[in-house]
Amino acid sequence: MERRTFLRASVAGAGAVAFSGGLWQNAAFAAPAQNAAGPYGSLQAADANGIQLPAGFTSQVVARSGQTVPGTSYTWHGAPDGGACFADGSGWIYVSNAELSAPSGGASALRFNSSGTVTSAYRILNGTSRNCAGGATPWNTWLSCEEVDTGRVWETYPFGGTAVVRPAMGRFNHEAAAADPVRRVIYLTEDKSDGCFYRFVPTTWGDLSSGTLQVLKAGTGTSGSFTWGTVPDPDGSPTATRSQVSGAKRFNGGEGCHYADDTVWFTTKGDNRVWQVNLATGTYELAYDDSLVSPGTPPLTGVDNVTGSGFGDLYVAEDGGNMEICMITPDDKISVFLRINGQSSSEICGPAFNPVGNRLYFSSQRGTSGSSSGGITYCVTGPFRT
């Protein structure tokens, strides 16, 4: 079996963490993903929401910034960004960050029943700044990350509870987080042109109040081996966390992050790359690089948030570009899954699957208006590979 197929065949998706999976035996690096026809066929004409989808898929608007969420009394937040889904009995909860300056930042949640109807909506984090992305934990909390130089990670409680800041996870320009239940760590990206890739090792798994912040150390190439170095001062003052460890590898604008099956993927917007870190072997490589795509034009530009399906497909959202969500399949093929028309001044954020894997949630941060007050949160339903 091809190496990445073997790695990703048992991804659990749902925007959270993954379970099980085998370890690959071949140490050779695979080539980054190349253009190919998508597994669902070509895009159809835009629907009533301006979204082009493959045949058999449909879209709906579930919330709009500044407007009451249908079926509730809650006003949806502006600038919706990173998100995740959590199982809730026979239904689920979708959480979404608000990438607004303090005190308007934070995060909200939508609760759905088994038929996908919103039953309630509510705030889970208030008063923070530029909550961009984040990540779900295995204990059903949402890590909401602040994208400012002294940004922090806030642990929030979609099922109820008061959000708590987690200073041990470092103060830097946080972007996304991904939980690894095997090694019992949280991976973290940093949105700086000379940013780093981190992991937080909690003293006790399931308790993020204390632990060790580490940074990935490697050479300057796009593949090779790596180690971890401990950040002496996670507070990042007076020396920024990314400048404290000699040999820390630099990444050009870290964005989305996703863990599955002994592998963590993350994106870097400054060079339109998707990186793959093979945790079982201590090696890293490129899963996608727009400068290495052939034949034809690279489909994915403005790489941003990333999630995975139960089948092992990666879904990468664009910040700008052609306002697309692209798919990278386990056999290293890339194609366009959907395209939003008429929203060129926006970005696609927060892709996440519901627990069953037949609904994909995401937002257009600025919608048709190009303003943070015009955000739109969508759901796409269809025959996703699971």
NUKOLDREN-513080 format. One record per residue (C-alpha): residue number from 0; x, y, z. Coordinates in steps of 0.02 Angstrom, whole numbers, plus 50000, padded with zeros to 5 digits. Layout:
<node resi="NUM" xx="X" yy="Y" zz="Z"/>
...
//
This chain:
<node resi="0" xx="50000" yy="50000" zz="50000"/>
<node resi="1" xx="50063" yy="50176" zz="49959"/>
<node resi="2" xx="50136" yy="50256" zz="50115"/>
<node resi="3" xx="50015" yy="50401" zz="50138"/>
<node resi="4" xx="49866" yy="50289" zz="50103"/>
<node resi="5" xx="49927" yy="50176" zz="50243"/>
<node resi="6" xx="49950" yy="50325" zz="50358"/>
<node resi="7" xx="49783" yy="50408" zz="50326"/>
<node resi="8" xx="49664" yy="50263" zz="50301"/>
<node resi="9" xx="49601" yy="50271" zz="50479"/>
<node resi="10" xx="49583" yy="50458" zz="50507"/>
<node resi="11" xx="49437" yy="50492" zz="50622"/>
<node resi="12" xx="49400" yy="50666" zz="50550"/>
<node resi="13" xx="49261" yy="50765" zz="50636"/>
<node resi="14" xx="49379" yy="50910" zz="50656"/>
<node resi="15" xx="49449" yy="50834" zz="50814"/>
<node resi="16" xx="49577" yy="50696" zz="50843"/>
<node resi="17" xx="49605" yy="50528" zz="50759"/>
<node resi="18" xx="49612" yy="50350" zz="50819"/>
<node resi="19" xx="49714" yy="50195" zz="50778"/>
<node resi="20" xx="49814" yy="50164" zz="50622"/>
<node resi="21" xx="49970" yy="50072" zz="50568"/>
<node resi="22" xx="50148" yy="50132" zz="50550"/>
<node resi="23" xx="50233" yy="50147" zz="50381"/>
<node resi="24" xx="50387" yy="50046" zz="50344"/>
<node resi="25" xx="50462" yy="50135" zz="50193"/>
<node resi="26" xx="50576" yy="50278" zz="50244"/>
<node resi="27" xx="50581" yy="50354" zz="50070"/>
<node resi="28" xx="50499" yy="50525" zz="50053"/>
<node resi="29" xx="50349" yy="50541" zz="49938"/>
<node resi="30" xx="50330" yy="50681" zz="49810"/>
<node resi="31" xx="50214" yy="50826" zz="49856"/>
<node resi="32" xx="50034" yy="50813" zz="49793"/>
<node resi="33" xx="50004" yy="50837" zz="49607"/>
<node resi="34" xx="49854" yy="50892" zz="49503"/>
<node resi="35" xx="49721" yy="50762" zz="49466"/>
<node resi="36" xx="49535" yy="50745" zz="49440"/>
<node resi="37" xx="49440" yy="50751" zz="49604"/>
<node resi="38" xx="49358" yy="50593" zz="49673"/>
<node resi="39" xx="49187" yy="50677" zz="49665"/>
<node resi="40" xx="49199" yy="50740" zz="49487"/>
<node resi="41" xx="49198" yy="50916" zz="49417"/>
<node resi="42" xx="49117" yy="51067" zz="49497"/>
<node resi="43" xx="48939" yy="51108" zz="49445"/>
<node resi="44" xx="48866" yy="51281" zz="49415"/>
<node resi="45" xx="48853" yy="51391" zz="49569"/>
<node resi="46" xx="48701" yy="51360" zz="49678"/>
<node resi="47" xx="48588" yy="51492" zz="49757"/>
<node resi="48" xx="48724" yy="51526" zz="49887"/>
<node resi="49" xx="48855" yy="51558" zz="49753"/>
<node resi="50" xx="48946" yy="51394" zz="49791"/>
<node resi="51" xx="49007" yy="51274" zz="49658"/>
<node resi="52" xx="49003" yy="51094" zz="49715"/>
<node resi="53" xx="49019" yy="50921" zz="49637"/>
<node resi="54" xx="48858" yy="50833" zz="49588"/>
<node resi="55" xx="48765" yy="50762" zz="49737"/>
<node resi="56" xx="48820" yy="50896" zz="49861"/>
<node resi="57" xx="48714" yy="51040" zz="49925"/>
<node resi="58" xx="48750" yy="51195" zz="50030"/>
<node resi="59" xx="48652" yy="51296" zz="50156"/>
<node resi="60" xx="48683" yy="51451" zz="50260"/>
<node resi="61" xx="48673" yy="51413" zz="50447"/>
<node resi="62" xx="48723" yy="51583" zz="50519"/>
<node resi="63" xx="48765" yy="51761" zz="50467"/>
<node resi="64" xx="48870" yy="51887" zz="50564"/>
<node resi="65" xx="48765" yy="52018" zz="50653"/>
<node resi="66" xx="48604" yy="51920" zz="50625"/>
<node resi="67" xx="48503" yy="51808" zz="50739"/>
<node resi="68" xx="48542" yy="51624" zz="50711"/>
<node resi="69" xx="48379" yy="51548" zz="50644"/>
<node resi="70" xx="48284" yy="51455" zz="50780"/>
<node resi="71" xx="48376" yy="51546" zz="50921"/>
<node resi="72" xx="48388" yy="51719" zz="50998"/>
<node resi="73" xx="48578" yy="51726" zz="50980"/>
<node resi="74" xx="48668" yy="51850" zz="50866"/>
<node resi="75" xx="48809" yy="51768" zz="50770"/>
<node resi="76" xx="48981" yy="51844" zz="50792"/>
<node resi="77" xx="49081" yy="51941" zz="50662"/>
<node resi="78" xx="49234" yy="51878" zz="50569"/>
<node resi="79" xx="49204" yy="51691" zz="50596"/>
<node resi="80" xx="49367" yy="51595" zz="50586"/>
<node resi="81" xx="49435" yy="51426" zz="50648"/>
<node resi="82" xx="49311" yy="51294" zz="50702"/>
<node resi="83" xx="49280" yy="51114" zz="50754"/>
<node resi="84" xx="49138" yy="50991" zz="50784"/>
<node resi="85" xx="49101" yy="50892" zz="50942"/>
<node resi="86" xx="48983" yy="50744" zz="50961"/>
<node resi="87" xx="48832" yy="50785" zz="51069"/>
<node resi="88" xx="48724" yy="50631" zz="51092"/>
<node resi="89" xx="48641" yy="50600" zz="50924"/>
<node resi="90" xx="48683" yy="50778" zz="50871"/>
<node resi="91" xx="48838" yy="50886" zz="50874"/>
<node resi="92" xx="48908" yy="51058" zz="50915"/>
<node resi="93" xx="49005" yy="51168" zz="50794"/>
<node resi="94" xx="49116" yy="51301" zz="50874"/>
<node resi="95" xx="49184" yy="51452" zz="50783"/>
<node resi="96" xx="49311" yy="51586" zz="50830"/>
<node resi="97" xx="49286" yy="51773" zz="50806"/>
<node resi="98" xx="49443" yy="51853" zz="50733"/>
<node resi="99" xx="49406" yy="52027" zz="50802"/>
<node resi="100" xx="49513" yy="52142" zz="50908"/>
<node resi="101" xx="49483" yy="52147" zz="51096"/>
<node resi="102" xx="49360" yy="52154" zz="51174"/>
<node resi="103" xx="49257" yy="52087" zz="51028"/>
<node resi="104" xx="49355" yy="51927" zz="50998"/>
<node resi="105" xx="49309" yy="51758" zz="51068"/>
<node resi="106" xx="49210" yy="51607" zz="51010"/>
<node resi="107" xx="49031" yy="51547" zz="50990"/>
<node resi="108" xx="48944" yy="51379" zz="50969"/>
<node resi="109" xx="48799" yy="51308" zz="50869"/>
<node resi="110" xx="48711" yy="51154" zz="50934"/>
<node resi="111" xx="48628" yy="51039" zz="50806"/>
<node resi="112" xx="48508" yy="50894" zz="50826"/>
<node resi="113" xx="48526" yy="50730" zz="50731"/>
<node resi="114" xx="48441" yy="50802" zz="50576"/>
<node resi="115" xx="48562" yy="50948" zz="50567"/>
<node resi="116" xx="48442" yy="51081" zz="50632"/>
<node resi="117" xx="48509" yy="51215" zz="50749"/>
<node resi="118" xx="48431" yy="51198" zz="50921"/>
<node resi="119" xx="48533" yy="51330" zz="51014"/>
<node resi="120" xx="48677" yy="51453" zz="50994"/>
<node resi="121" xx="48783" yy="51534" zz="51128"/>
<node resi="122" xx="48949" yy="51616" zz="51173"/>
<node resi="123" xx="49091" yy="51512" zz="51247"/>
<node resi="124" xx="49228" yy="51646" zz="51254"/>
<node resi="125" xx="49222" yy="51836" zz="51274"/>
<node resi="126" xx="49340" yy="51984" zz="51281"/>
<node resi="127" xx="49492" yy="51911" zz="51193"/>
<node resi="128" xx="49584" yy="51971" zz="51038"/>
<node resi="129" xx="49596" yy="51903" zz="50860"/>
<node resi="130" xx="49545" yy="51725" zz="50896"/>
<node resi="131" xx="49601" yy="51651" zz="50732"/>
<node resi="132" xx="49612" yy="51462" zz="50734"/>
<node resi="133" xx="49633" yy="51331" zz="50871"/>
<node resi="134" xx="49596" yy="51148" zz="50895"/>
<node resi="135" xx="49487" yy="51021" zz="50983"/>
<node resi="136" xx="49547" yy="50910" zz="51126"/>
<node resi="137" xx="49501" yy="50728" zz="51161"/>
<node resi="138" xx="49415" yy="50787" zz="51321"/>
<node resi="139" xx="49292" yy="50894" zz="51221"/>
<node resi="140" xx="49362" yy="51068" zz="51246"/>
<node resi="141" xx="49404" yy="51196" zz="51111"/>
<node resi="142" xx="49574" yy="51282" zz="51114"/>
<node resi="143" xx="49546" yy="51458" zz="51049"/>
<node resi="144" xx="49709" yy="51542" zz="50997"/>
<node resi="145" xx="49746" yy="51729" zz="50992"/>
<node resi="146" xx="49838" yy="51789" zz="50838"/>
<node resi="147" xx="49936" yy="51934" zz="50916"/>
<node resi="148" xx="50120" yy="51944" zz="50966"/>
<node resi="149" xx="50077" yy="51912" zz="51149"/>
<node resi="150" xx="49934" yy="51796" zz="51106"/>
<node resi="151" xx="49876" yy="51659" zz="51223"/>
<node resi="152" xx="49781" yy="51496" zz="51213"/>
<node resi="153" xx="49610" yy="51492" zz="51296"/>
<node resi="154" xx="49531" yy="51326" zz="51339"/>
<node resi="155" xx="49344" yy="51341" zz="51312"/>
<node resi="156" xx="49199" yy="51225" zz="51354"/>
<node resi="157" xx="49070" yy="51198" zz="51215"/>
<node resi="158" xx="48962" yy="51092" zz="51332"/>
<node resi="159" xx="48962" yy="51224" zz="51470"/>
<node resi="160" xx="49092" yy="51303" zz="51583"/>
<node resi="161" xx="49200" yy="51458" zz="51600"/>
<node resi="162" xx="49346" yy="51478" zz="51480"/>
<node resi="163" xx="49520" yy="51470" zz="51557"/>
<node resi="164" xx="49682" yy="51546" zz="51492"/>
<node resi="165" xx="49828" yy="51423" zz="51475"/>
<node resi="166" xx="49989" yy="51527" zz="51491"/>
<node resi="167" xx="50102" yy="51373" zz="51499"/>
<node resi="168" xx="50063" yy="51347" zz="51314"/>
<node resi="169" xx="50162" yy="51504" zz="51273"/>
<node resi="170" xx="50132" yy="51683" zz="51224"/>
<node resi="171" xx="50161" yy="51712" zz="51039"/>
<node resi="172" xx="50067" yy="51743" zz="50877"/>
<node resi="173" xx="49961" yy="51587" zz="50898"/>
<node resi="174" xx="49866" yy="51513" zz="50752"/>
<node resi="175" xx="49808" yy="51332" zz="50761"/>
<node resi="176" xx="49821" yy="51183" zz="50878"/>
<node resi="177" xx="49805" yy="50994" zz="50856"/>
<node resi="178" xx="49797" yy="50861" zz="50992"/>
<node resi="179" xx="49899" yy="50701" zz="50982"/>
<node resi="180" xx="49827" yy="50572" zz="51103"/>
<node resi="181" xx="49967" yy="50447" zz="51067"/>
<node resi="182" xx="50113" yy="50556" zz="51119"/>
<node resi="183" xx="49996" yy="50658" zz="51233"/>
<node resi="184" xx="50048" yy="50827" zz="51165"/>
<node resi="185" xx="49968" yy="50977" zz="51080"/>
<node resi="186" xx="50048" yy="51044" zz="50919"/>
<node resi="187" xx="50044" yy="51232" zz="50889"/>
<node resi="188" xx="50076" yy="51343" zz="50737"/>
<node resi="189" xx="50141" yy="51521" zz="50737"/>
<node resi="190" xx="50085" yy="51650" zz="50608"/>
<node resi="191" xx="50250" yy="51741" zz="50579"/>
<node resi="192" xx="50360" yy="51745" zz="50424"/>
<node resi="193" xx="50499" yy="51673" zz="50534"/>
<node resi="194" xx="50382" yy="51573" zz="50645"/>
<node resi="195" xx="50408" yy="51404" zz="50724"/>
<node resi="196" xx="50313" yy="51242" zz="50747"/>
<node resi="197" xx="50286" yy="51196" zz="50929"/>
<node resi="198" xx="50221" yy="51059" zz="51039"/>
<node resi="199" xx="50157" yy="51075" zz="51217"/>
<node resi="200" xx="50186" yy="50926" zz="51332"/>
<node resi="201" xx="50064" yy="50937" zz="51478"/>
<node resi="202" xx="50123" yy="50878" zz="51648"/>
<node resi="203" xx="49961" yy="50777" zz="51654"/>
<node resi="204" xx="49868" yy="50732" zz="51496"/>
<node resi="205" xx="49698" yy="50814" zz="51500"/>
<node resi="206" xx="49760" yy="50958" zz="51609"/>
<node resi="207" xx="49839" yy="51103" zz="51514"/>
<node resi="208" xx="49877" yy="51209" zz="51666"/>
<node resi="209" xx="50061" yy="51157" zz="51669"/>
<node resi="210" xx="50187" yy="51075" zz="51556"/>
<node resi="211" xx="50334" yy="51103" zz="51439"/>
<node resi="212" xx="50334" yy="51205" zz="51278"/>
<node resi="213" xx="50451" yy="51140" zz="51144"/>
<node resi="214" xx="50499" yy="51193" zz="50968"/>
<node resi="215" xx="50541" yy="51087" zz="50816"/>
<node resi="216" xx="50726" yy="51088" zz="50771"/>
<node resi="217" xx="50786" yy="51040" zz="50597"/>
<node resi="218" xx="50891" yy="51098" zz="50451"/>
<node resi="219" xx="50842" yy="51220" zz="50315"/>
<node resi="220" xx="50781" yy="51091" zz="50189"/>
<node resi="221" xx="50603" yy="51039" zz="50148"/>
<node resi="222" xx="50628" yy="50862" zz="50213"/>
<node resi="223" xx="50734" yy="50773" zz="50340"/>
<node resi="224" xx="50741" yy="50725" zz="50522"/>
<node resi="225" xx="50696" yy="50833" zz="50671"/>
<node resi="226" xx="50709" yy="50845" zz="50859"/>
<node resi="227" xx="50622" yy="50949" zz="50992"/>
<node resi="228" xx="50703" yy="51086" zz="51097"/>
<node resi="229" xx="50628" yy="51156" zz="51257"/>
<node resi="230" xx="50581" yy="51341" zz="51258"/>
<node resi="231" xx="50657" yy="51411" zz="51419"/>
<node resi="232" xx="50532" yy="51554" zz="51440"/>
<node resi="233" xx="50358" yy="51518" zz="51367"/>
<node resi="234" xx="50302" yy="51692" zz="51420"/>
<node resi="235" xx="50405" yy="51759" zz="51276"/>
<node resi="236" xx="50465" yy="51915" zz="51365"/>
<node resi="237" xx="50584" yy="51996" zz="51336"/>
<node resi="238" xx="50640" yy="51866" zz="51207"/>
<node resi="239" xx="50509" yy="51796" zz="51089"/>
<node resi="240" xx="50481" yy="51608" zz="51103"/>
<node resi="241" xx="50536" yy="51581" zz="50923"/>
<node resi="242" xx="50706" yy="51661" zz="50962"/>
<node resi="243" xx="50751" yy="51562" zz="51118"/>
<node resi="244" xx="50807" yy="51394" zz="51048"/>
<node resi="245" xx="50959" yy="51377" zz="50936"/>
<node resi="246" xx="50923" yy="51275" zz="50781"/>
<node resi="247" xx="50735" yy="51303" zz="50783"/>
<node resi="248" xx="50666" yy="51277" zz="50607"/>
<node resi="249" xx="50581" yy="51428" zz="50528"/>
<node resi="250" xx="50414" yy="51417" zz="50440"/>
<node resi="251" xx="50340" yy="51556" zz="50335"/>
<node resi="252" xx="50174" yy="51599" zz="50414"/>
<node resi="253" xx="50103" yy="51447" zz="50504"/>
<node resi="254" xx="49915" yy="51423" zz="50484"/>
<node resi="255" xx="49804" yy="51269" zz="50499"/>
<node resi="256" xx="49854" yy="51110" zz="50591"/>
<node resi="257" xx="49780" yy="50934" zz="50589"/>
<node resi="258" xx="49832" yy="50772" zz="50675"/>
<node resi="259" xx="49788" yy="50596" zz="50622"/>
<node resi="260" xx="49870" yy="50424" zz="50631"/>
<node resi="261" xx="50045" yy="50469" zz="50693"/>
<node resi="262" xx="50054" yy="50616" zz="50574"/>
<node resi="263" xx="50027" yy="50802" zz="50592"/>
<node resi="264" xx="49999" yy="50917" zz="50444"/>
<node resi="265" xx="50011" yy="51106" zz="50448"/>
<node resi="266" xx="50005" yy="51244" zz="50319"/>
<node resi="267" xx="50116" yy="51395" zz="50288"/>
<node resi="268" xx="50037" yy="51539" zz="50194"/>
<node resi="269" xx="50197" yy="51632" zz="50151"/>
<node resi="270" xx="50253" yy="51496" zz="50030"/>
<node resi="271" xx="50089" yy="51403" zz="49995"/>
<node resi="272" xx="50146" yy="51240" zz="50071"/>
<node resi="273" xx="50070" yy="51098" zz="50169"/>
<node resi="274" xx="50197" yy="51013" zz="50282"/>
<node resi="275" xx="50187" yy="50833" zz="50342"/>
<node resi="276" xx="50273" yy="50782" zz="50503"/>
<node resi="277" xx="50293" yy="50594" zz="50521"/>
<node resi="278" xx="50295" yy="50574" zz="50709"/>
<node resi="279" xx="50333" yy="50388" zz="50719"/>
<node resi="280" xx="50495" yy="50410" zz="50622"/>
<node resi="281" xx="50547" yy="50587" zz="50671"/>
<node resi="282" xx="50547" yy="50651" zz="50493"/>
<node resi="283" xx="50460" yy="50792" zz="50399"/>
<node resi="284" xx="50422" yy="50826" zz="50216"/>
<node resi="285" xx="50309" yy="50925" zz="50099"/>
<node resi="286" xx="50133" yy="50861" zz="50067"/>
<node resi="287" xx="50100" yy="51007" zz="49947"/>
<node resi="288" xx="50201" yy="51149" zz="49870"/>
<node resi="289" xx="50121" yy="51259" zz="49738"/>
<node resi="290" xx="50291" yy="51283" zz="49652"/>
<node resi="291" xx="50308" yy="51095" zz="49624"/>
<node resi="292" xx="50136" yy="51056" zz="49552"/>
<node resi="293" xx="50118" yy="50984" zz="49378"/>
<node resi="294" xx="50039" yy="50978" zz="49256"/>
<node resi="295" xx="49947" yy="51143" zz="49245"/>
<node resi="296" xx="49910" yy="51281" zz="49370"/>
<node resi="297" xx="49923" yy="51245" zz="49556"/>
<node resi="298" xx="49744" yy="51234" zz="49623"/>
<node resi="299" xx="49786" yy="51283" zz="49802"/>
<node resi="300" xx="49848" yy="51458" zz="49846"/>
<node resi="301" xx="49828" yy="51558" zz="50005"/>
<node resi="302" xx="49834" yy="51399" zz="50110"/>
<node resi="303" xx="49747" yy="51417" zz="50278"/>
<node resi="304" xx="49641" yy="51304" zz="50390"/>
<node resi="305" xx="49650" yy="51116" zz="50364"/>
<node resi="306" xx="49546" yy="50968" zz="50422"/>
<node resi="307" xx="49530" yy="50783" zz="50377"/>
<node resi="308" xx="49390" yy="50663" zz="50332"/>
<node resi="309" xx="49361" yy="50488" zz="50395"/>
<node resi="310" xx="49431" yy="50422" zz="50232"/>
<node resi="311" xx="49596" yy="50512" zz="50257"/>
<node resi="312" xx="49569" yy="50654" zz="50134"/>
<node resi="313" xx="49637" yy="50823" zz="50186"/>
<node resi="314" xx="49529" yy="50976" zz="50155"/>
<node resi="315" xx="49628" yy="51138" zz="50144"/>
<node resi="316" xx="49539" yy="51306" zz="50143"/>
<node resi="317" xx="49602" yy="51460" zz="50051"/>
<node resi="318" xx="49629" yy="51633" zz="50122"/>
<node resi="319" xx="49597" yy="51725" zz="49959"/>
<node resi="320" xx="49656" yy="51627" zz="49808"/>
<node resi="321" xx="49500" yy="51574" zz="49713"/>
<node resi="322" xx="49401" yy="51554" zz="49874"/>
<node resi="323" xx="49413" yy="51365" zz="49864"/>
<node resi="324" xx="49425" yy="51216" zz="49978"/>
<node resi="325" xx="49546" yy="51093" zz="49899"/>
<node resi="326" xx="49567" yy="50907" zz="49932"/>
<node resi="327" xx="49730" yy="50813" zz="49951"/>
<node resi="328" xx="49696" yy="50627" zz="49941"/>
<node resi="329" xx="49800" yy="50492" zz="50027"/>
<node resi="330" xx="49882" yy="50448" zz="49860"/>
<node resi="331" xx="49950" yy="50626" zz="49844"/>
<node resi="332" xx="49825" yy="50697" zz="49719"/>
<node resi="333" xx="49755" yy="50873" zz="49737"/>
<node resi="334" xx="49594" yy="50943" zz="49666"/>
<node resi="335" xx="49463" yy="51076" zz="49701"/>
<node resi="336" xx="49315" yy="51019" zz="49807"/>
<node resi="337" xx="49216" yy="51181" zz="49809"/>
<node resi="338" xx="49226" yy="51363" zz="49756"/>
<node resi="339" xx="49134" yy="51515" zz="49825"/>
<node resi="340" xx="49094" yy="51645" zz="49694"/>
<node resi="341" xx="49071" yy="51833" zz="49719"/>
<node resi="342" xx="49171" yy="51843" zz="49881"/>
<node resi="343" xx="49347" yy="51885" zz="49822"/>
<node resi="344" xx="49379" yy="51999" zz="49973"/>
<node resi="345" xx="49351" yy="51859" zz="50097"/>
<node resi="346" xx="49434" yy="51698" zz="50155"/>
<node resi="347" xx="49370" yy="51523" zz="50195"/>
<node resi="348" xx="49389" yy="51473" zz="50377"/>
<node resi="349" xx="49348" yy="51338" zz="50502"/>
<node resi="350" xx="49317" yy="51181" zz="50397"/>
<node resi="351" xx="49259" yy="51039" zz="50509"/>
<node resi="352" xx="49158" yy="50879" zz="50484"/>
<node resi="353" xx="49015" yy="50826" zz="50595"/>
<node resi="354" xx="49045" yy="50661" zz="50687"/>
<node resi="355" xx="48958" yy="50554" zz="50555"/>
<node resi="356" xx="49062" yy="50636" zz="50418"/>
<node resi="357" xx="48921" yy="50684" zz="50299"/>
<node resi="358" xx="48919" yy="50871" zz="50335"/>
<node resi="359" xx="49061" yy="50995" zz="50315"/>
<node resi="360" xx="49048" yy="51161" zz="50407"/>
<node resi="361" xx="49151" yy="51315" zz="50363"/>
<node resi="362" xx="49138" yy="51504" zz="50355"/>
<node resi="363" xx="49172" yy="51644" zz="50233"/>
<node resi="364" xx="49247" yy="51768" zz="50353"/>
<node resi="365" xx="49192" yy="51928" zz="50264"/>
<node resi="366" xx="49059" yy="51861" zz="50147"/>
<node resi="367" xx="49000" yy="51964" zz="50000"/>
<node resi="368" xx="49028" yy="52130" zz="50090"/>
<node resi="369" xx="49215" yy="52113" zz="50116"/>
<node resi="370" xx="49188" yy="52167" zz="50297"/>
<node resi="371" xx="49205" yy="52069" zz="50458"/>
<node resi="372" xx="49023" yy="52109" zz="50491"/>
<node resi="373" xx="48973" yy="52011" zz="50336"/>
<node resi="374" xx="49033" yy="51838" zz="50384"/>
<node resi="375" xx="48933" yy="51685" zz="50330"/>
<node resi="376" xx="48940" yy="51510" zz="50405"/>
<node resi="377" xx="48891" yy="51367" zz="50289"/>
<node resi="378" xx="48857" yy="51182" zz="50291"/>
<node resi="379" xx="48888" yy="51068" zz="50142"/>
<node resi="380" xx="48799" yy="50899" zz="50143"/>
<node resi="381" xx="48835" yy="50753" zz="50028"/>
<node resi="382" xx="48913" yy="50583" zz="49997"/>
<node resi="383" xx="49083" yy="50617" zz="50074"/>
<node resi="384" xx="49205" yy="50472" zz="50078"/>
<node resi="385" xx="49212" yy="50405" zz="50256"/>
//
